[in-house]
Amino acid sequence: MIELAPDVLRGSYPPLVTPLREGEVDYDTYARLVESQIRGGSHGVVVNGTTGEPTTLTLLERTRLVATAVKAAGGRIPVVAATGSQSLAESVELTLRAEEAGAHAALVVTPYFVKPPPRGLVEYYVEVGRRTRLPVLIYHIPGRASVEMKPDTIAQIADRLPNLVGLKHAANDLGFVTAVLHRLGPEFRIFAGLEDLSFPMLAIGASGLMSAVGNIAPRRVADLYRAAARGDAAVARRLHDELFELNQAVFFDVNPIPIKYMMKRIGLLPSEEHRLPMVPATPELAAQLDGVLRRAGLWSAVESAGARTS
């Protein structure tokens, strides 16, 4: 495994939503979201993660989003580009384009739908990773991709791919985290991908968080990481409790439907537009999320309690 500086790929890296305006990607708003993350204390950002609805985007749009984020960040925070797809050719192309655009690392999801055997996953990641100089992280999200990796498979990939430096783990399995760290060591970067498990995963050795809630509460999520990193369990537990309802709200509907609605309500997005088959929040969901925002203290001061935006 290549050696990373101690502070590289550690901290809160929110996976940004993709703003849309009349069917087109709103790159200007996207750049403002990056700036907002920097002001909010995030340690980095993820472009084209699940929260960014990448399967509804073209390869050109995904590549341009990476370039937009890199330019907006201006070297102040790292940009991790999610470059995985269902096909090897697309994953390689997206990874190469991300490297050209100046991304700092590639996050490659397990190839979905085909449900490959473990030996196929090993060859797939070795092939993608050997084509780039970027540090590579595996995106393990069996609930979406229907592909479950074992710690032994991760270790086999690491044995053959020096630039494999970590993974995002979005599954309710803390034992997996311990097993991987036991095999590959504490320098292997593991990011928590399920919001509810942010604090528990940090407590057992995770290097950071890739939490959708970071889109709406970046300071709290980053502070949770910082408290855990300095060993302040009491503060980390308090922040974990404060974030509980927001973390739950992500899954009131399919992510990022709730996140985009809440971002619109607090003024971070001009609209909650999606591309089909994703759709906006229902009136019932909107009312539920409004309550979450009020209780979290995120309700916009310029809106009255009963207001509804179009």
C-alpha positions in Angstrom: 0.0 0.0 0.0 1.3 3.4 -0.9 2.1 5.6 2.0 -0.1 8.6 2.6 0.6 11.7 4.7 -1.0 11.3 8.1 -3.8 13.8 7.5 -4.7 12.7 3.9 -8.0 11.1 3.4 -9.1 11.6 7.0 -12.1 13.5 8.2 -15.5 14.5 6.9 -16.0 14.2 3.1 -19.7 14.8 2.4 -21.0 13.3 -0.9 -22.5 16.3 -2.6 -25.9 16.4 -4.2 -26.1 17.3 -7.9 -28.2 20.4 -8.4 -30.5 20.5 -11.5 -32.2 23.3 -13.2 -34.8 22.6 -15.9 -33.3 19.2 -16.6 -29.7 20.4 -16.8 -26.9 20.2 -14.2 -26.5 23.5 -12.4 -22.7 23.8 -12.2 -22.8 27.3 -10.7 -24.8 26.1 -7.8 -22.5 23.1 -7.5 -19.5 25.3 -7.2 -21.3 27.3 -4.4 -22.0 24.0 -2.6 -18.3 23.2 -2.6 -17.6 26.7 -1.1 -20.2 26.1 1.5 -18.5 22.9 2.5 -15.2 24.6 2.9 -16.8 27.3 5.1 -18.6 24.6 7.0 -15.4 22.9 8.1 -15.5 19.8 5.9 -12.2 18.1 5.3 -13.0 17.3 1.7 -15.9 16.5 -0.7 -17.0 13.5 -2.8 -18.3 14.1 -6.3 -20.7 11.8 -8.0 -21.3 9.6 -4.9 -24.7 7.9 -4.5 -26.1 11.1 -3.1 -25.1 12.8 -6.3 -27.4 10.5 -8.4 -24.6 9.5 -10.8 -26.6 6.8 -12.6 -28.9 9.6 -13.9 -25.9 11.6 -15.3 -23.9 11.3 -18.5 -20.2 10.5 -18.4 -19.6 14.0 -19.6 -21.7 15.5 -16.8 -19.9 13.4 -14.2 -16.5 14.5 -15.6 -17.5 18.2 -15.6 -18.8 18.0 -12.1 -15.3 16.8 -10.9 -13.6 19.6 -12.8 -16.1 22.1 -11.3 -15.4 20.9 -7.8 -11.6 20.9 -8.2 -11.8 24.5 -9.5 -14.1 25.6 -6.8 -12.0 24.0 -4.1 -8.9 25.7 -5.4 -6.6 23.3 -3.5 -8.1 24.2 -0.1 -9.7 20.8 0.4 -9.3 17.5 -1.5 -11.8 16.3 -4.0 -12.6 12.6 -4.2 -14.2 11.5 -7.5 -16.6 8.6 -7.4 -15.7 7.0 -10.7 -17.3 3.6 -10.6 -20.0 2.3 -13.1 -21.5 -1.0 -14.1 -18.9 -1.5 -16.8 -15.1 -1.7 -16.7 -14.8 0.6 -19.7 -16.8 3.4 -18.1 -15.1 3.1 -14.8 -11.7 3.3 -16.4 -12.7 6.3 -18.5 -14.3 8.1 -15.5 -11.2 7.5 -13.4 -8.8 8.7 -16.1 -10.9 11.9 -16.7 -11.0 12.5 -12.9 -7.3 12.3 -12.7 -6.9 14.7 -15.6 -9.3 17.1 -13.9 -7.2 17.2 -10.7 -9.1 14.9 -8.4 -7.2 13.7 -5.3 -8.5 10.1 -5.2 -11.0 7.8 -6.9 -13.9 6.1 -5.2 -14.9 3.0 -7.2 -18.2 1.3 -6.5 -18.5 -2.4 -6.9 -19.9 -3.1 -10.4 -23.6 -3.5 -9.8 -26.3 -5.7 -11.3 -23.9 -8.3 -12.7 -23.2 -9.7 -9.2 -19.6 -11.0 -10.0 -17.8 -13.6 -8.1 -15.0 -12.5 -5.7 -12.2 -13.4 -8.1 -13.9 -11.2 -10.7 -14.0 -8.3 -8.2 -10.3 -8.8 -7.6 -9.4 -8.6 -11.3 -11.8 -5.7 -11.8 -10.3 -3.5 -9.2 -6.7 -4.4 -10.1 -7.5 -3.4 -13.7 -9.1 -0.1 -12.9 -6.5 0.8 -10.3 -3.5 0.0 -12.4 -4.6 2.5 -15.0 -4.4 5.5 -12.7 -1.9 7.1 -10.3 -4.6 8.2 -8.0 -5.2 6.6 -4.6 -8.1 4.3 -5.0 -10.9 3.5 -2.5 -13.4 0.7 -2.9 -17.1 1.8 -2.5 -18.8 -1.1 -0.7 -22.5 -0.6 -0.6 -24.2 -4.0 -0.9 -27.7 -2.6 -0.2 -27.6 -0.6 -3.5 -25.2 -2.7 -5.6 -26.3 -6.2 -4.5 -22.6 -7.1 -4.2 -21.1 -8.0 -0.9 -17.4 -8.1 -0.5 -15.5 -10.1 2.2 -12.4 -8.9 4.0 -10.4 -11.6 2.3 -11.3 -10.2 -1.1 -10.3 -6.7 0.0 -6.9 -8.1 1.2 -6.4 -9.9 -2.1 -6.9 -6.7 -4.0 -4.6 -4.8 -1.7 -1.9 -7.4 -2.2 -1.9 -6.7 -6.0 -2.8 -3.0 -6.1 -0.4 -0.7 -4.3 -2.6 2.4 -4.8 -5.6 0.8 -3.0 -5.6 2.9 0.1 -9.1 2.3 1.6 -12.8 1.9 1.2 -16.2 3.5 2.0 -18.2 0.9 3.9 -22.0 1.5 3.7 -23.3 -1.6 5.4 -24.5 -2.5 8.9 -21.5 -4.6 9.8 -18.9 -3.4 12.3 -17.2 -6.7 12.3 -16.2 -6.2 8.7 -14.5 -3.0 9.6 -12.5 -4.6 12.4 -11.6 -7.6 10.2 -10.3 -5.3 7.4 -8.3 -3.2 9.7 -6.8 -6.3 11.4 -5.7 -7.6 8.0 -4.5 -4.3 6.4 -3.5 -2.2 9.3 -4.7 1.1 10.8 -3.3 3.2 7.9 -5.9 1.6 5.6 -8.5 4.4 5.3 -12.1 3.3 6.0 -14.9 5.8 5.7 -18.3 5.3 7.3 -21.0 5.3 4.6 -24.1 4.7 6.8 -25.0 7.8 8.8 -26.2 5.9 11.9 -22.8 4.2 12.2 -20.6 7.3 11.9 -19.6 7.4 15.6 -19.4 3.6 16.1 -17.2 3.2 13.1 -14.9 6.0 14.2 -14.7 4.4 17.6 -13.3 1.2 16.2 -10.8 2.8 13.8 -12.5 4.4 10.8 -10.6 7.3 9.2 -13.5 9.4 8.3 -17.1 9.9 7.3 -18.8 10.2 3.9 -22.2 11.2 5.2 -25.1 12.6 3.2 -26.1 14.7 6.2 -22.9 16.6 5.7 -24.8 18.4 2.9 -27.0 20.1 5.4 -25.0 20.1 8.6 -21.3 20.1 7.6 -20.0 21.6 10.8 -21.7 19.1 13.1 -20.5 16.1 11.0 -17.0 17.5 10.9 -17.0 18.2 14.6 -18.1 14.6 15.3 -15.0 13.4 13.4 -12.7 15.8 15.2 -14.0 14.8 18.6 -13.6 11.1 17.9 -10.1 11.7 16.4 -8.8 13.5 19.5 -10.3 10.8 21.7 -13.1 12.9 23.2 -15.8 10.3 23.4 -18.2 12.4 25.5 -18.4 15.2 22.8 -18.5 12.7 20.0 -21.4 10.9 21.7 -23.3 14.2 22.2 -22.9 15.1 18.5 -23.9 11.5 17.6 -27.1 12.0 19.5 -27.7 15.5 18.1 -27.4 14.1 14.5 -29.6 11.1 15.2 -32.8 12.4 13.7 -31.1 14.0 10.7 -29.3 10.7 10.1 -32.7 8.9 10.2 -34.3 11.4 7.9 -31.9 10.5 5.0 -33.8 7.2 4.8 -37.4 8.5 5.1 -37.4 8.0 1.3 -34.7 7.0 -1.2 -31.6 9.1 -0.8 -31.2 11.9 -1.9 -34.9 12.8 -2.0 -35.0 13.9 1.6 -31.6 15.6 1.5 -32.5 17.7 -1.6 -35.8 18.7 -0.1 -34.1 19.8 3.2 -31.4 21.7 1.3 -34.1 23.6 -0.6 -35.9 24.5 2.6 -32.8 25.9 4.3 -31.7 27.8 1.2 -28.8 25.7 -0.1 -30.6 24.7 -3.3 -33.0 26.7 -5.5 -35.1 23.6 -6.1 -35.3 19.9 -5.2 -35.2 18.8 -8.9 -34.4 15.2 -9.8 -34.2 13.2 -13.0 -36.5 10.2 -13.5 -36.8 7.7 -12.0 -36.0 9.8 -9.0 -38.8 12.2 -7.9 -39.3 15.1 -5.4 -40.7 14.6 -1.9 -44.4 14.1 -1.4 -46.4 16.6 0.6 -46.5 14.1 3.5 -42.7 13.6 3.4 -42.1 17.3 3.2 -44.1 18.0 6.4 -42.2 15.3 8.2 -38.8 16.7 7.1 -39.9 20.3 8.0 -40.3 19.0 11.6 -36.9 17.4 11.5 -35.3 20.7 10.4 -37.1 22.7 13.1 -36.0 20.3 15.8 -32.4 20.3 14.5 -32.3 24.1 14.6 -31.7 24.3 10.8 -35.0 26.1 9.8 -34.3 29.1 7.7 -34.9 32.4 9.5 -36.3 33.9 6.3 -39.2 31.4 6.1 -42.3 31.4 8.3 -43.1 28.2 10.0 -46.0 27.4 7.7 -44.5 28.5 4.4 -44.2 26.2 1.4 -41.8 26.9 -1.4 -42.5 25.9 -4.9 
